[in-house]
């Protein structure tokens, strides 16, 4: 990754920005990665960083989270583990294993991302650098406790030694308690308690009574009133305990040596996993920063122009947030022909902030970090060079004219056509006439070099140069003449007035001095100042008018949307009214139809009654069709009917048995048969009718795709039964990997659901918890599953999962 040939990172407060980003990082491993972050001129690397950041942002959007807390940079420990005969401490081994565990956890997430995530490539490619550590982790399982000490299960020999040590301690304590009871009767002991001195059990004895206790003295209390004596009868027992302690230390050393050797064998793989985790934590930090500051990825390429829309300086925004302040955004555009901007305007108006915003955002973009803006396009610079002499970033000894000249000389010898040059207050700190001449010469030199340059100044000569020179744009920071306050807005295309006298007046300078200063202004300077004031006043008027027109346009859009919504409500009301009419007609039709059928089936009824029933049926059908047609015609008042250009959307393929939605009625129907190329017979409840092909809005379901749904739509009761009568209520997937276990559990749950089982049990074992976590996440999203719970400890606990199926 080639870095920039030169960048004014300190002047542009890049280090301060890194401190801001550091607040989003929770581990020493991530902070080490951040410290190494630097802008690059490698377009491919920048694009890979942006892609990775975008994928991590999507991962967080769908609810993905990952914990980096406590991860240490294990580089030194891994190097130490590769030295023959070296041993890592238990706490050091614990820190290395934490990195391995987190790397394995992320690898499982990356290879099985959340279902709602879009396919990701950069994240998967990065995560594949993590090796499968399953076998390695198994060798360390249940060997180191969270506090960094060795578990008794670290080896059978260690467990045996510690059992004997505990037994020996109990024996010593029992002997001493009996001895203490005898001494207490004579008042010899200070306290009836047992303590330890130098890994040996002793008893406290009053100093004047120590001759009455036969044993070895191991020290005295700080007051000198008590001595700690090891009685003769426990010396051999204490010796045996010390021997066991030495055996324990020897076994611990052997275990740590073996663990260190195994870590050393996997050092390269662990280092690769650690690198992936550090990169990921940096990406998560970028994403969280981007979410808090409404950032976007910058489009960077060698051919890009400068296009910043509503850009904001992140450090300024951070400082204003606690005060509920708002940063005035910066909009700046430079195309291929325009390569230089001359910014003029009053002091405290935002010229320096504008330069710093452009410079810092360029460094951020080339570090692969999203920038706070609505839109950002920037070239890939080979150097970002700045001479910004405000007191906030440059020490006092660098604020002199000589320091400026020295710095500009270095920039002029370093900059190329692919560089960004930022010069603040060019031509200041010297004689105004000479400074102006020098400023124009410097600006023209950088213009001819082809680099992108942004220059702030107060010199009128530079304003004239900007207006008359091809490839140069004038720009101004705003100033409100009414309240003598800067607006901090950057206006491209016009020069700005310095308004020094006006600002002095706002700051409260003696009015006598203000009047005298105005009277001493030359005619030309006064005329230029008044012209610029009028120009900016007209620009403000135009901007206000534009804002007013935009507000009026938005108001018209809202009114249009309101009318459209009212039209939709009216249409929906008509549809509901039509549905009510149709339901009433259907009820009447079914009632009279039942009466007619009953009359026909009545054997005692006369032939006349049967004929009367037939006439009643025919009349009902005719009346129903007339009422239905009139209702549909009354409903057809949509906007498309009067639109000569409106074209109905045609459904290309319709088959018998398809469930379709009708445009005219807004209801679903079943296609019973095809009459011809443009007409079908459909069934709505008990009613059959003829429709045109154009009346079909969409096919809801096809017979071949869902026979059960089609049958149910016709009122047929459908039930499913499993071909297998003995479906087990438990499945054991211990020893399977995640993919194999998921496939088996999927089939098992489907069979259990079809068999009508209310509840099943999945046995997956405890292990590292990866298989359990993956299966539970899968089951929680399964359509047949109602709940996923962990059974009580006596029924499997964390080694199993109870799944309650939906009814």
C-alpha positions in Angstrom: 0.0 0.0 0.0 1.9 3.1 -1.2 1.5 6.0 1.2 1.3 9.6 0.2 4.6 11.1 -0.8 4.0 13.9 1.7 1.0 15.1 3.7 0.4 17.9 6.1 -1.4 15.6 8.5 -0.5 17.5 11.6 -1.5 20.9 10.2 -4.8 19.4 8.9 -5.4 17.7 12.3 -5.4 14.2 11.1 -3.9 13.0 14.4 -6.8 14.7 16.2 -9.3 12.9 14.0 -7.6 9.6 14.8 -8.2 10.3 18.5 -11.8 10.9 17.7 -11.9 7.5 15.9 -10.1 5.9 18.8 -13.2 6.5 20.9 -15.0 3.8 18.8 -12.3 1.1 19.5 -12.5 -1.1 22.6 -9.4 -3.3 22.5 -5.6 -2.7 22.5 -5.5 -4.9 19.3 -7.7 -2.4 17.5 -5.8 0.6 18.7 -2.6 -0.9 17.4 -4.3 -1.2 14.0 -5.6 2.4 14.1 -2.1 3.7 15.0 -0.8 2.2 11.8 -3.6 3.7 9.6 -2.4 6.2 7.1 -3.7 7.7 3.8 -2.7 5.8 0.7 -2.6 6.6 -3.0 -3.4 3.0 -4.0 -6.9 3.2 -5.6 -7.4 -0.6 -5.3 -6.7 -0.6 -1.6 -9.1 2.4 -1.1 -11.9 0.7 -2.9 -11.3 -2.6 -0.9 -11.5 -0.6 2.3 -14.7 1.1 1.2 -16.3 -2.2 0.2 -15.4 -3.8 3.5 -16.8 -0.8 5.4 -20.0 -0.9 3.4 -20.4 -4.6 4.1 -19.8 -4.2 7.9 -22.3 -1.3 7.8 -24.9 -3.6 6.2 -24.0 -6.3 8.8 -24.8 -3.9 11.6 -28.0 -2.7 9.8 -29.5 -6.2 9.9 -28.7 -6.5 13.6 -25.2 -8.1 13.5 -22.9 -7.4 16.4 -19.5 -8.6 17.5 -17.5 -8.0 20.7 -13.8 -7.0 20.5 -13.4 -6.1 24.1 -10.2 -7.4 25.8 -8.3 -8.5 22.7 -4.6 -7.9 23.0 -1.9 -7.6 20.3 -0.3 -11.1 20.7 2.6 -10.4 18.3 5.2 -10.5 21.1 3.7 -13.6 22.7 3.6 -15.5 19.4 7.2 -14.7 18.8 8.1 -15.8 22.3 6.2 -19.1 21.8 8.4 -20.0 18.8 11.6 -19.9 21.0 12.7 -23.5 21.9 12.3 -24.0 25.7 10.3 -20.8 26.3 7.1 -20.9 28.3 4.3 -18.5 28.4 2.5 -17.6 31.6 -1.0 -18.9 32.1 -2.4 -15.3 31.7 -0.5 -14.9 28.5 -1.8 -18.2 27.1 -5.3 -17.1 28.2 -4.9 -13.9 26.1 -3.7 -15.8 23.1 -6.6 -18.3 23.4 -9.1 -15.4 23.6 -7.8 -14.1 20.2 -8.2 -17.7 18.8 -11.7 -18.0 20.2 -12.9 -14.7 18.8 -11.3 -15.4 15.5 -13.2 -18.7 15.3 -16.4 -17.1 16.3 -16.1 -14.4 13.6 -15.2 -17.1 11.0 -18.4 -18.9 11.7 -20.4 -15.7 11.4 -18.7 -14.7 8.2 -19.2 -18.1 6.5 -22.8 -18.2 7.7 -23.9 -14.5 7.5 -27.4 -13.4 8.6 -30.1 -14.3 6.1 -31.2 -10.7 5.6 -27.7 -9.6 4.5 -26.9 -8.9 0.9 -24.1 -11.2 -0.5 -20.7 -9.9 0.6 -17.4 -10.5 -1.0 -14.8 -8.4 0.8 -15.9 -9.6 4.3 -15.9 -13.2 3.2 -12.5 -12.9 1.5 -11.0 -11.3 4.6 -12.5 -13.9 6.9 -11.2 -16.8 4.9 -7.7 -15.9 6.1 -8.8 -17.3 9.5 -7.9 -21.0 9.8 -10.2 -23.6 11.3 -8.9 -23.8 14.9 -11.4 -26.5 16.1 -8.7 -29.1 16.8 -6.3 -26.6 18.3 -9.0 -25.3 20.7 -10.0 -28.8 21.7 -6.5 -29.3 23.1 -6.9 -26.3 25.4 -10.5 -27.0 26.5 -11.1 -26.8 30.3 -7.4 -26.2 31.0 -7.2 -22.5 31.9 -9.6 -20.7 34.2 -10.9 -17.2 33.5 -8.6 -15.7 36.2 -5.6 -17.1 34.3 -4.8 -20.1 36.6 -4.5 -23.7 35.5 -7.6 -25.9 36.0 -7.1 -29.2 37.9 -8.2 -30.9 34.6 -5.2 -29.5 32.8 -3.6 -33.0 33.3 -4.4 -36.2 35.3 -1.1 -35.8 37.1 -1.8 -32.2 38.2 -5.3 -33.3 39.4 -3.6 -36.1 41.5 -1.0 -33.8 43.0 -3.6 -31.2 44.0 -5.8 -33.8 45.6 -2.9 -35.0 47.7 -2.0 -31.4 48.6 -5.5 -30.8 49.8 -5.5 -34.0 51.8 -2.2 -33.0 53.3 -3.4 -29.5 54.2 -6.4 -31.0 56.0 -4.2 -33.4 58.0 -1.8 -30.6 59.0 -4.7 -28.3 60.1 -6.3 -31.1 62.1 -3.0 -31.8 63.9 -2.6 -28.1 64.7 -6.1 -27.6 65.9 -5.6 -30.4 68.5 -2.3 -28.9 69.5 -3.9 -25.4 69.8 -6.6 -26.7 72.1 -4.0 -28.1 74.5 -2.0 -24.9 74.5 -5.0 -22.7 74.9 -5.8 -24.2 78.3 -2.5 -22.9 79.6 -2.9 -19.4 77.9 0.2 -19.9 75.8 -1.2 -19.1 72.4 -2.1 -15.5 71.3 -5.1 -16.6 69.1 -6.6 -19.9 68.4 -6.0 -19.7 64.7 -3.7 -21.3 62.1 -1.8 -19.2 59.6 0.9 -19.8 56.9 4.4 -18.5 56.7 6.6 -19.4 53.7 4.2 -22.1 52.5 4.3 -23.8 56.0 1.5 -23.9 58.5 2.3 -22.2 61.8 0.5 -21.1 65.0 0.7 -17.6 66.7 2.3 -17.8 70.2 2.7 -15.0 72.8 6.4 -14.0 72.8 6.8 -14.6 76.5 5.4 -18.1 76.1 7.5 -19.2 73.1 9.8 -21.4 75.1 6.8 -23.5 76.2 6.2 -24.5 72.5 8.7 -26.8 71.0 9.2 -26.0 67.3 10.7 -23.7 64.7 10.0 -20.0 64.8 9.2 -18.5 61.4 8.9 -14.8 62.3 7.1 -12.4 64.5 4.2 -9.9 64.1 4.8 -6.2 63.4 4.1 -5.4 67.0 6.6 -8.0 68.3 4.0 -9.4 70.7 3.5 -12.6 68.7 5.8 -15.1 67.1 4.8 -17.7 64.6 5.9 -21.2 65.5 5.8 -24.5 63.5 5.4 -27.2 66.1 7.8 -30.2 65.9 4.9 -32.6 65.4 3.9 -31.0 62.1 7.4 -30.4 60.6 7.3 -33.7 58.7 3.8 -33.0 57.5 4.8 -29.5 56.3 7.8 -31.0 54.6 5.6 -33.4 52.7 3.3 -30.5 51.7 6.3 -28.5 50.4 7.4 -31.5 48.4 3.9 -31.7 46.8 4.1 -28.0 46.0 7.3 -28.6 44.2 5.8 -31.4 42.3 2.9 -29.2 41.4 5.2 -26.4 40.1 7.1 -29.0 38.1 3.9 -30.3 36.5 2.6 -26.8 35.8 5.9 -26.0 34.1 5.6 -29.1 31.9 2.0 -28.3 31.0 2.9 -24.6 30.1 5.9 -25.8 28.1 3.6 -28.1 26.1 0.9 -25.4 25.6 3.6 -22.9 24.5 4.9 -25.4 22.0 1.5 -26.0 20.5 0.9 -22.2 20.3 4.3 -21.8 18.6 3.3 -24.4 16.0 0.2 -22.3 15.1 1.8 -18.9 15.5 1.5 -17.9 11.9 -2.2 -18.9 11.7 -2.9 -17.2 15.0 -1.2 -14.0 13.8 -3.3 -14.1 10.6 -6.4 -14.4 12.7 -5.3 -11.6 14.9 -4.7 -9.4 11.8 -8.2 -10.1 10.6 -9.7 -9.2 14.0 -7.7 -5.9 14.2 -8.9 -5.0 10.6 -12.5 -5.8 11.5 -12.4 -3.7 14.7 -11.1 -0.8 12.7 -13.9 -1.3 10.1 -16.5 -1.5 12.9 -15.1 1.8 14.3 -15.3 3.4 10.9 -19.0 2.3 10.6 -20.0 3.6 14.0 -18.3 6.9 13.3 -20.1 7.1 9.9 -23.4 6.4 11.6 -22.9 9.1 14.2 -21.7 11.7 11.7 -23.9 10.8 8.7 -21.0 10.0 6.5 -20.8 8.7 2.9 -18.0 6.8 1.1 -16.0 9.2 -1.1 -15.8 8.3 -4.8 -12.0 8.3 -5.4 -10.2 8.0 -8.7 -7.4 9.6 -10.6 -9.9 11.2 -13.0 -12.4 12.5 -10.4 -13.0 16.2 -9.9 -13.5 17.8 -6.5 -17.2 17.6 -5.7 -18.2 18.1 -2.0 -21.8 18.6 -1.2 -22.7 19.8 2.3 -19.3 18.6 3.7 -18.6 19.1 7.4 -15.4 19.2 9.5 -15.8 16.2 11.9 -13.8 17.8 14.7 -15.8 21.0 14.5 -19.0 19.0 14.5 -17.8 17.0 17.5 -17.1 20.2 19.4 -20.5 21.7 18.6 -22.6 18.7 19.4 -22.6 19.1 23.2 -23.8 22.7 22.7 -26.5 21.7 20.2 -24.6 23.8 17.7 -24.8 23.2 13.9 -21.9 23.1 11.5 -22.5 25.3 8.4 -21.8 22.7 5.6 -19.3 23.4 2.8 -20.1 22.8 -0.9 -17.2 23.0 -3.3 -16.9 21.9 -6.9 -13.9 21.9 -9.3 -14.1 20.2 -12.7 -11.3 19.3 -15.0 -10.8 22.8 -16.4 -11.1 24.7 -13.1 -8.1 23.7 -10.9 -7.8 26.6 -8.5 -10.0 28.5 -6.1 -9.3 31.9 -4.6 -11.3 32.3 -1.3 -11.8 35.8 0.0 -14.0 37.4 2.7 -13.9 38.6 6.3 -11.8 37.3 9.1 -13.6 34.7 11.3 -15.7 34.0 8.2 -14.7 30.4 7.7 -11.9 30.5 5.1 -9.4 28.5 7.2 -12.1 26.0 8.2 -13.0 25.5 4.5 -9.3 24.7 3.6 -9.0 22.3 6.6 -12.3 20.6 5.8 -11.1 19.9 2.2 -7.7 18.7 3.3 -8.9 16.5 6.2 -11.6 14.9 4.1 -9.1 14.1 1.3 -6.9 12.4 3.9 -9.9 10.5 5.4 -11.1 9.4 1.9 -7.6 8.0 1.0 -7.6 6.2 4.4 -10.7 4.4 3.4 -12.9 6.3 5.9 -16.4 7.6 5.1 -16.5 11.4 5.1 -19.2 13.6 6.7 -21.0 14.9 3.6 -24.1 14.3 1.5 -21.9 13.5 -1.5 -18.2 13.3 -2.0 -16.0 12.9 -5.1 -12.3 13.5 -4.9 -9.2 12.7 -6.9 -6.5 10.4 -5.5 -3.8 12.8 -4.5 -0.1 11.8 -4.4 0.4 14.5 -1.8 -1.7 16.8 0.4 0.3 19.9 1.2 -0.8 22.8 3.4 0.5 26.1 4.7 -2.1 27.1 7.3 -0.7 29.6 9.7 -3.5 30.1 12.2 -2.6 30.0 15.9 -4.7 26.8 16.4 -2.3 24.5 14.6 1.0 26.2 14.1 3.3 27.2 16.9 4.1 30.9 17.3 7.6 30.6 15.8 6.1 29.3 12.6 3.8 32.2 12.2 6.4 34.6 10.8 6.7 35.6 7.2 10.0 33.6 6.9 8.4 30.5 8.1 5.6 30.8 5.5 8.1 31.4 2.7 10.2 28.4 3.8 7.1 26.2 3.9 5.7 27.4 0.5 9.2 26.9 -1.0 9.1 23.2 0.1 5.5 22.8 -1.2 6.5 24.3 -4.6 9.3 21.8 -5.0 7.2 18.8 -3.9 3.8 19.4 -5.5 3.0 17.6 -8.8 -0.1 17.8 -11.1 -1.7 15.1 -8.9 -1.2 17.1 -5.6 -3.6 19.1 -3.4 -2.2 22.4 -2.3 -3.9 24.5 0.5 -2.5 28.0 1.2 -4.0 30.1 4.0 -3.7 33.9 4.1 -1.3 34.0 1.2 0.8 37.2 1.0 0.2 38.2 4.6 2.8 39.2 7.3 4.7 41.6 5.0 4.3 44.8 3.1 0.8 44.7 1.5 1.9 45.7 -2.0 4.8 43.3 -2.0 2.8 40.6 -0.4 0.1 41.0 -3.0 2.6 40.7 -5.9 4.2 37.7 -4.3 0.7 36.1 -3.7 -0.3 36.4 -7.3 3.1 35.0 -8.5 2.7 32.0 -6.1 -0.9 31.3 -7.1 0.0 31.5 -10.8 2.9 29.1 -10.3 0.7 26.4 -8.8 -2.0 27.0 -11.5 0.6 26.3 -14.2 1.9 23.2 -12.4 -1.6 21.7 -12.9 -2.2 20.7 -9.2 -5.5 21.4 -7.5 -5.0 24.4 -5.2 -7.2 26.4 -2.8 -5.9 29.7 -1.6 -7.4 32.1 1.0 -6.4 35.8 1.0 -7.5 39.4 1.6 -5.5 40.9 -1.3 -7.6 42.6 -4.0 -4.9 41.7 -6.5 -5.7 38.0 -6.1 -9.4 38.7 -6.5 -8.7 40.4 -9.9 -6.3 37.5 -10.8 -9.1 35.1 -10.0 -11.6 37.0 -12.2 -9.3 37.3 -15.2 -7.3 34.1 -15.3 -8.6 30.9 -17.1 -8.9 27.9 -14.8 -9.3 29.9 -11.6 -12.5 30.5 -9.6 -13.2 33.2 -7.1 -15.1 32.3 -4.0 -16.3 34.2 -1.0 -17.3 33.3 2.6 -20.6 35.1 3.5 -21.0 38.2 5.7 -24.3 39.6 6.8 -24.1 43.4 6.5 -27.3 43.8 8.6 -25.9 42.3 11.8 -22.2 42.5 10.9 -22.0 38.7 11.4 -20.3 36.1 9.2 -22.6 33.4 7.7 -19.8 30.9 7.1 -21.3 29.9 3.8 -19.0 29.5 0.8 -20.2 31.0 -2.4 -18.4 29.9 -5.6 -18.0 32.3 -8.5 -17.8 35.7 -6.7 -15.1 37.4 -4.7 -15.7 38.4 -1.1 -15.2 41.7 0.8 -12.7 41.6 3.7 -15.0 43.8 5.8 -12.2 44.5 8.2 -13.6 47.9 9.4 -17.1 46.4 9.8 -15.8 43.5 11.9 -13.8 45.9 14.0 -17.0 47.9 14.5 -18.8 44.6 15.5 -16.1 43.8 18.0 -16.6 47.2 19.7 -13.7 49.3 18.5 -13.9 53.0 19.4 -16.4 54.6 16.9 -14.0 57.6 16.5 -11.3 55.2 15.2 -13.9 53.5 12.9 -15.0 56.8 11.3 -11.4 57.9 10.8 -10.5 54.6 9.2 -13.4 54.8 6.7 -12.4 58.4 5.8 -8.9 57.3 5.1 -9.9 54.5 2.6 -8.9 55.3 -0.9 -11.6 55.9 -3.5 -10.8 52.8 -5.4 -10.8 50.6 -2.3 -14.1 52.1 -1.1 -15.7 51.7 -4.5 -14.6 48.0 -4.7 -15.9 47.4 -1.2 -19.2 49.0 -1.9 -19.5 47.1 -5.2 -18.8 43.8 -3.5 -21.3 44.7 -0.7 -24.0 45.4 -3.3 -23.1 42.2 -5.2 -23.4 40.0 -2.2 -26.7 41.7 -1.2 -28.1 40.9 -4.6 -26.9 37.3 -4.3 -28.6 37.0 -0.9 -31.8 38.3 -2.5 -31.5 35.8 -5.3 -30.8 33.0 -2.8 -33.8 34.0 -0.7 -36.0 34.1 -3.8 -34.7 30.7 -4.8 -35.5 29.4 -1.3 -39.0 30.8 -1.5 -39.6 29.2 -4.9 -38.3 25.9 -3.6 -40.6 26.1 -0.6 -43.5 26.9 -2.9 -42.6 23.9 -5.1 -42.5 21.7 -2.0 -45.9 23.0 -0.9 -47.4 22.3 -4.3 -45.9 18.7 -4.2 -47.5 18.2 -0.7 -50.8 19.5 -2.0 -50.6 17.2 -5.0 -49.8 14.3 -2.7 -52.7 15.2 -0.5 -55.1 15.3 -3.4 -53.8 12.0 -4.6 -54.3 10.5 -1.2 -57.9 11.9 -1.0 -58.5 10.3 -4.4 -57.2 7.0 -3.2 -59.4 7.2 -0.1 -62.5 7.9 -2.3 -61.6 5.0 -4.6 -61.2 2.7 -1.6 -64.5 3.8 -0.2 -66.2 3.0 -3.5 -64.5 -0.5 -3.5 -65.8 -1.2 0.0 -69.3 -0.1 -1.0 -69.1 -2.4 -4.0 -68.0 -5.3 -1.9 -70.9 -4.7 0.5 -73.3 -4.7 -2.4 -71.8 -7.9 -3.8 -71.9 -9.7 -0.5 -75.6 -8.7 -0.1 -76.4 -9.9 -3.6 -74.5 -13.2 -3.0 -76.4 -13.8 0.3 -79.8 -13.1 -1.4 -78.8 -15.3 -4.3 -77.7 -18.2 -2.2 -80.9 -18.0 0.0 -83.3 -18.0 -3.0 -81.2 -20.7 -4.7 -81.6 -23.0 -1.6 -85.3 -22.3 -1.6 -85.5 -23.2 -5.3 -83.5 -26.4 -4.9 -85.7 -27.4 -1.9 -88.8 -26.9 -3.9 -87.5 -28.9 -6.8 -86.5 -31.8 -4.5 -89.8 -31.9 -2.7 -91.5 -35.0 -4.1 -95.0 -33.8 -3.0 -94.7 -30.5 -4.9 -96.6 -30.1 -8.1 -95.1 -29.7 -11.5 -96.3 -26.1 -11.4 -94.2 -25.4 -8.3 -91.1 -26.8 -10.1 -91.7 -24.5 -13.1 -92.3 -21.6 -10.8 -88.9 -22.4 -9.1 -87.1 -22.4 -12.4 -88.7 -19.0 -13.3 -87.6 -17.6 -10.0 -84.1 -18.9 -10.5 -83.9 -17.3 -13.9 -85.2 -14.0 -12.7 -82.8 -14.0 -9.8 -79.9 -14.6 -12.1 -81.0 -11.8 -14.4 -81.5 -9.4 -11.5 -78.2 -10.3 -10.0 -76.3 -9.8 -13.3 -78.0 -6.4 -13.8 -77.2 -5.2 -10.3 -73.6 -6.5 -10.5 -73.0 -4.8 -13.9 -74.4 -1.5 -12.6 -72.2 -1.7 -9.5 -69.1 -2.4 -11.6 -69.9 0.4 -14.0 -70.4 2.8 -11.1 -67.1 1.7 -9.7 -65.1 2.3 -12.9 -64.4 6.0 -12.4 -60.6 5.8 -12.0 -58.2 8.3 -13.6 -57.1 5.9 -16.2 -60.5 5.8 -17.8 -60.2 9.4 -19.1 -56.5 9.0 -19.9 -56.1 8.3 -23.6 -52.5 7.2 -23.1 -53.2 4.8 -20.2 -52.3 1.2 -21.1 -53.6 -1.8 -19.1 -51.0 -4.2 -17.8 -51.6 -7.6 -19.4 -51.0 -10.9 -17.7 -49.5 -13.1 -20.4 -50.3 -16.7 -19.3 -53.5 -17.8 -17.5 -54.4 -21.5 -17.0 -57.4 -23.3 -15.7 -57.3 -23.6 -11.9 -55.3 -20.4 -11.5 -56.2 -18.0 -8.7 -56.4 -14.5 -10.2 -57.3 -11.0 -9.1 -59.8 -9.0 -11.1 -59.3 -5.3 -11.8 -63.0 -4.5 -12.1 -64.0 -6.0 -8.7 -60.7 -6.0 -6.8 -61.5 -9.6 -5.7 -59.9 -13.0 -6.2 -61.4 -15.6 -8.5 -60.7 -19.1 -9.8 -60.3 -19.6 -13.6 -62.7 -22.6 -14.4 -62.2 -22.7 -18.2 -60.9 -20.7 -21.2 -63.7 -19.6 -23.5 -61.5 -18.2 -26.3 -58.2 -16.3 -26.7 -59.5 -13.2 -24.9 -62.2 -14.5 -22.5 -62.4 -16.8 -19.5 -65.0 -18.2 -17.2 -64.2 -17.5 -13.5 -65.8 -18.5 -10.3 -66.3 -16.2 -7.3 -67.8 -18.2 -4.5 -71.0 -19.7 -5.9 -71.1 -17.2 -8.7 -69.7 -17.9 -12.2 -69.1 -15.1 -14.7 -67.4 -14.4 -18.0 -64.5 -11.9 -18.0 -62.1 -10.4 -20.6 -58.4 -11.2 -20.5 -57.7 -7.5 -19.8 -59.7 -7.7 -16.5 -57.1 -10.0 -14.9 -54.7 -7.8 -12.8 -52.4 -10.6 -11.7 -52.1 -14.4 -11.1 -52.2 -15.0 -7.4 -51.2 -18.7 -7.6 -51.0 -21.4 -10.2 -52.4 -24.9 -9.9 -49.0 -26.6 -10.5 -47.3 -24.3 -8.0 -49.6 -24.9 -4.9 -52.3 -27.5 -5.3 -53.2 -27.4 -1.7 -53.8 -23.6 -1.8 -55.8 -24.0 -5.0 -58.0 -26.7 -3.4 -58.6 -24.7 -0.3 -59.5 -21.7 -2.4 -62.4 -23.8 -3.9 -63.6 -24.6 -0.4 -62.1 -28.1 -0.2 -60.8 -29.3 3.2 -57.2 -30.4 2.9 -55.2 -32.3 5.5 -51.6 -33.5 5.4 -50.4 -36.8 6.9 -46.9 -38.2 7.1 -46.2 -41.4 5.4 -44.1 -42.4 8.4 -46.0 -43.3 11.5 -43.0 -43.5 13.8 -41.3 -40.1 13.6 -38.7 -39.8 16.5 -39.0 -36.8 18.9 -35.3 -36.5 19.3 -32.2 -36.1 16.9 -28.5 -36.3 17.8 -26.1 -34.3 15.7 -23.0 -34.4 17.9 -19.9 -34.6 15.8 -21.5 -33.0 12.8 -20.3 -29.6 11.4 -22.7 -26.7 11.1 -23.8 -27.4 7.5 -24.3 -31.1 8.0 -26.2 -30.6 11.3 -28.4 -27.9 9.8 -29.5 -30.1 6.9 -30.3 -33.0 9.2 -32.2 -30.8 11.7 -34.2 -29.2 8.8 -35.4 -32.6 7.5 -36.1 -33.7 11.1 -38.3 -30.7 11.9 -40.2 -31.0 8.6 -41.0 -34.6 9.3 -42.0 -33.9 12.9 -44.3 -31.0 11.8 -46.1 -33.2 9.2 -46.5 -36.0 11.8 -48.1 -33.5 14.2 -45.6 -33.7 17.0 -46.0 -30.8 19.4 -42.4 -30.7 20.6 -39.0 -32.2 19.7 -35.5 -32.3 21.1 -32.2 -31.6 19.3 -29.0 -32.9 21.0 -25.9 -31.1 19.8 -23.5 -31.1 22.8 -21.8 -28.2 24.6 -18.3 -28.0 23.1 -17.3 -24.5 22.1 -20.9 -23.5 21.7 -20.6 -22.8 17.9 -22.9 -25.6 16.8 -25.4 -24.8 19.5 -25.5 -21.1 18.5 -25.8 -21.8 14.8 -28.7 -24.3 15.2 -30.6 -22.1 17.6 -30.3 -19.1 15.2 -31.6 -21.3 12.4 -34.5 -22.8 14.4 -35.6 -19.4 15.6 -36.2 -18.4 11.9 -37.8 -21.7 10.9 -41.5 -21.3 9.8 -42.7 -24.4 11.6 -41.0 -23.5 14.9 -42.9 -21.6 17.7 -40.3 -21.4 20.4 -36.7 -22.5 21.0 -35.6 -23.1 24.6 -32.8 -24.6 26.6 -33.9 -27.6 28.7 -33.1 -27.9 32.5 -29.7 -29.1 33.5 -31.0 -32.7 34.3 -32.4 -32.9 30.8 -29.3 -31.9 28.9 -28.9 -28.2 29.7 -26.7 -26.3 27.2 -26.0 -29.6 25.3 -29.5 -29.8 23.9 -32.3 -27.6 22.6 -36.1 -28.0 23.0 -38.1 -27.0 19.9 -41.9 -26.4 20.2 -43.6 -26.7 16.8 -46.5 -24.5 15.6 -49.9 -26.1 15.6 
